[in-house]
Amino acid sequence: MKLAERMSRLGTETAFEVLARAGQLEAQGRHIIHLEIGQPDFDTPQYIKDAACQALADGFTGYGPSAGLPQARERYARYISETRGVPVDPAELVITPGAKPILFFGILALVDEGDEVIYPNPGFPIYESVVEFVGAKAVPAPLREERQFRLDPDELASLVTDKTKMIIINSPHNPTGSVLTREDFEAIARIAIERDVWVLTDEPYSKMVYDGEFESILSVDGMKERTILVEGFSKTYAMTGWRLGYGVMPAPLAEQVAKLQTNSNSCTASFVQIAGIAALDGPQDESEAMMAAFKERRDVMVAALNELPGISCLSPGGAFYVFPNVTGTGTDSRDLAKACLEEAGVAVLSGTAFGAYGDGYLRLSSANSIENIQEAIERIRGLLEG
Ligand code: PLP
């Protein structure tokens, strides 16, 4: 088959491959503990499911406007205004099937062939993949353990060139769990404004900040007109399979992103958008209890990992991942991730699944019970102590 040349530049997510291999081992009768998955192990709160059923009964079964139903755009815009402290107009918001399409459409709408886009490395693999796909150059901004895996603004400034079109940031961060500070955001904003660069801020883990308060670059003066903010319901309300997310951006860009949606998905499922309104309007206690569970698991996981020979692990400030340094084991992180799965029956990801600067690390998700997390770490201990 002769595919279009651009397909050779499109990447993927290793997590899905590891999940498939773990499934094969399970089919052979092996017991696998899953710490590779980037989705909450909780079910969607019942009141949200009820709202979706009611919306179906009420007839929200047809196409809607590409940018989203007016009442949903209004409600989600109000949520962003309240949580980011900046007024957001519904015309500045586009609703998509998950947050991911906003990454795709935002890059497609703004970035030309030959442009450069700076992205965090290690980072969500889709950034590099989509940037390369559109024929631009993906420029890695290394996230280093010495800075608790927070982007270094001085290094960022040195990476900006006349070709830089966009800087991608992600806080709380997948895969390291790092959380940028107010000073980090102000420093990044100064660079973006001075060099006239867009910022795409990927914030699906905004409710998962365990130490301190969530902050967004959107609230820094002068940023709103050059920012695409990416949010969604997948992580906060355990709604990964519903596919509901949205982007906030200047209204003229929102029109273009809606046009990309017309050309691809047409619109986001109408009853799902209505369920999203209910998610925001309803009681937040279940979502808050999930976040508290993730914090408790983080503490258990980090403490247990730090007891293992050759492993050291920072305590991440957010998201539901930990990113232990495994260089002291003397085993390459890819080989170690493979051995964890094949020999110990624990599915984890090598840091390299998130880019070259993830070498020497593993990513473990805390989307599993404390009991299973403890069992998984004991199995890894058995593997390391051989
Ligand atoms: N951005 C980051 C950093 C993520 O980790 C994910 C999902 O894993 C997404 C975006 C996409 O989320 P959604 O399910 O809303 O498309």
Residues whose N, C-alpha, C, O or C-beta is under 5 A from the ligand:
A	BS01	PLP	G38 G98 A99 K100 F124 N174 D202 P204 G232 S234 T240 L244 G245
